Amino acid sequence: MKLYVYEGDCNKVLLDEVFPKAKYEDYRRALCLLDPYGLHLQWSVIERAGKMRSIEIFLNFPVADMNRNVLWRNPDKVDPEQATRMTAFWGDECWKQAAYDTTGNLFGWEEKQGNEAVVEAFRQRLKKVADFTYVPEPMPMRNSKNAVVYYLFFASHKPVAAGIVTQIFDKNRNREVA
């Protein structure tokens, strides 16, 4: 087995150097661990992995960065550069429909939705836009104060892999941090 280390922007390196080595038609497969510190990963990487049908992913969905910099109660006060980062991560601006709703109040004001609504919308996006066949409910990952700092997603085209990950997630989903 060979080990390769690539340096550079993961968005470019994965698309140009790594993913082409895992072509479905060449009977190659890959497991990709996407662990962005924040909203630095671009949707094009996730979408390409799904459409290749040969790559399974684990993705740390950076909800803490989203809440800190983008998903504010008043979306008009969000720095446009932060919103642009969110759009690049999400792939388009439909994240706004997932994050804000106007039906819950009399005046039609945008109200911030909880993390669960955003997470579920992204899960559906992994299925419908990136074309992953199996996307189990992600696992919330908590810090020492039991606050969710990110969600761990798994996406695959293999039912066996999804079944194994679902069992592991379900076993550990409600475990409290010691």
C-alpha positions as CSV (number, residue, x, y, z in Angstrom):
1,M,0.0,0.0,0.0
2,K,1.2,3.5,-0.9
3,L,0.6,6.6,1.1
4,Y,0.5,10.0,-0.6
5,V,0.5,13.4,1.1
6,Y,-0.8,16.3,-0.9
7,E,-0.4,19.9,0.2
8,G,-2.6,22.8,-0.9
9,D,-6.2,23.8,-1.0
10,C,-8.3,20.7,-0.3
11,N,-11.0,21.9,-2.7
12,K,-8.6,21.8,-5.6
13,V,-6.4,18.9,-4.5
14,L,-9.4,16.5,-4.0
15,L,-11.0,17.4,-7.3
16,D,-7.8,17.4,-9.4
17,E,-5.5,14.9,-7.8
18,V,-7.4,12.5,-5.4
19,F,-10.9,11.9,-6.8
20,P,-9.7,11.0,-10.4
21,K,-7.9,8.0,-8.8
22,A,-11.2,6.5,-7.6
23,K,-13.1,6.1,-10.8
24,Y,-16.2,3.8,-10.7
25,E,-15.5,2.4,-14.1
26,D,-11.9,1.4,-13.0
27,Y,-13.4,-0.5,-10.0
28,R,-11.7,1.8,-7.6
29,R,-13.3,3.0,-4.4
30,A,-12.5,5.6,-1.8
31,L,-13.5,6.7,1.7
32,C,-13.1,10.4,2.1
33,L,-12.9,12.1,5.5
34,L,-13.9,15.7,5.2
35,D,-13.0,17.6,8.3
36,P,-13.2,21.3,7.7
37,Y,-12.4,23.5,10.6
38,G,-15.2,25.7,9.5
39,L,-17.0,26.8,6.3
40,H,-13.9,26.2,4.1
41,L,-15.0,23.2,2.1
42,Q,-16.7,23.9,-1.2
43,W,-19.9,22.1,-2.3
44,S,-18.3,21.1,-5.6
45,V,-16.1,18.6,-3.6
46,I,-19.1,16.9,-1.9
47,E,-21.2,16.9,-5.1
48,R,-18.4,15.4,-7.2
49,A,-17.9,12.6,-4.6
50,G,-21.6,11.8,-4.7
51,K,-21.9,11.8,-8.5
52,M,-18.8,9.6,-8.9
53,R,-20.7,6.8,-7.1
54,S,-17.3,5.4,-6.0
55,I,-16.6,7.6,-3.0
56,E,-18.2,7.4,0.4
57,I,-17.8,10.4,2.8
58,F,-17.7,11.3,6.4
59,L,-18.3,15.0,6.8
60,N,-18.0,17.1,9.9
61,F,-20.8,19.6,9.3
62,P,-19.5,22.8,11.0
63,V,-22.7,24.1,12.7
64,A,-20.8,26.0,15.3
65,D,-19.1,28.2,12.6
66,M,-22.4,28.6,10.8
67,N,-24.1,29.8,14.0
68,R,-21.3,32.0,15.0
69,N,-20.8,33.7,11.6
70,V,-23.9,33.2,9.4
71,L,-27.1,31.9,11.0
72,W,-28.0,34.9,13.1
73,R,-31.4,35.8,14.3
74,N,-31.3,38.9,12.1
75,P,-29.9,37.8,8.7
76,D,-29.6,41.4,7.5
77,K,-26.7,41.9,9.9
78,V,-24.6,39.0,8.6
79,D,-21.3,40.0,7.0
80,P,-21.7,39.4,3.2
81,E,-18.3,37.6,3.2
82,Q,-19.6,35.1,5.8
83,A,-22.8,34.6,3.8
84,T,-20.6,33.9,0.7
85,R,-18.6,31.3,2.6
86,M,-21.9,29.6,3.6
87,T,-23.1,29.7,0.0
88,A,-19.8,28.1,-1.2
89,F,-20.2,25.3,1.4
90,W,-23.9,24.7,0.7
91,G,-23.6,25.1,-3.1
92,D,-26.2,27.8,-3.6
93,E,-28.3,30.2,-1.5
94,C,-31.1,27.7,-0.7
95,W,-29.5,27.5,2.8
96,K,-31.5,30.6,3.5
97,Q,-34.8,28.8,3.1
98,A,-33.5,26.1,5.5
99,A,-32.3,28.5,8.1
100,Y,-35.1,31.0,8.1
101,D,-38.9,30.8,8.0
102,T,-41.6,33.4,7.9
103,T,-44.6,31.3,8.6
104,G,-44.3,31.4,12.4
105,N,-45.2,35.0,13.0
106,L,-47.9,37.5,12.1
107,F,-45.7,40.0,10.3
108,G,-43.8,37.7,7.9
109,W,-40.4,38.4,9.6
110,E,-37.7,35.9,9.0
111,E,-37.2,33.7,12.1
112,K,-34.1,31.6,12.6
113,Q,-34.8,27.9,12.6
114,G,-33.0,25.4,14.9
115,N,-29.9,23.4,13.9
116,E,-32.1,20.4,13.3
117,A,-33.9,22.1,10.4
118,V,-30.6,23.2,8.7
119,V,-29.0,19.7,9.3
120,E,-32.0,17.9,7.8
121,A,-32.1,20.3,4.8
122,F,-28.4,19.5,4.2
123,R,-29.1,15.8,4.5
124,Q,-31.7,16.0,1.9
125,R,-29.3,18.0,-0.3
126,L,-26.7,15.2,0.0
127,K,-29.4,12.8,-1.4
128,K,-31.1,14.9,-4.0
129,V,-28.4,17.2,-5.3
130,A,-25.1,15.2,-4.7
131,D,-26.9,11.9,-5.5
132,F,-25.8,9.9,-2.5
133,T,-28.1,7.0,-2.2
134,Y,-27.8,6.5,1.6
135,V,-27.4,9.4,4.1
136,P,-28.3,8.2,7.6
137,E,-29.3,10.7,10.2
138,P,-26.1,12.5,11.3
139,M,-24.7,12.2,14.7
140,P,-24.4,15.4,16.8
141,M,-20.9,15.8,18.2
142,R,-20.6,17.6,21.5
143,N,-18.0,19.5,23.4
144,S,-17.2,19.1,27.1
145,K,-20.2,21.3,28.0
146,N,-22.5,19.0,26.0
147,A,-23.1,21.7,23.3
148,V,-23.3,20.5,19.7
149,V,-20.3,21.8,17.8
150,Y,-20.7,19.8,14.6
151,Y,-22.7,17.0,13.1
152,L,-21.0,13.9,11.7
153,F,-22.6,13.0,8.3
154,F,-22.0,9.8,6.4
155,A,-23.0,9.5,2.8
156,S,-22.7,6.4,0.6
157,H,-24.1,4.4,-2.3
158,K,-23.7,1.1,-0.4
159,P,-26.5,-0.1,1.8
160,V,-24.2,-2.3,3.9
161,A,-21.9,0.7,4.7
162,A,-24.9,2.8,5.6
163,G,-26.3,0.1,7.8
164,I,-23.0,-0.3,9.7
165,V,-22.7,3.5,10.2
166,T,-26.3,3.8,11.3
167,Q,-25.8,1.2,14.0
168,I,-22.7,2.9,15.3
169,F,-24.4,6.4,15.2
170,D,-27.5,5.0,16.9
171,K,-25.5,3.3,19.6
172,N,-23.6,6.5,20.4
173,R,-26.2,9.2,19.5
174,N,-27.3,10.1,23.0
175,R,-24.1,9.5,24.8
176,E,-23.2,12.4,27.1
177,V,-19.6,13.7,27.2
178,A,-17.9,12.8,30.4
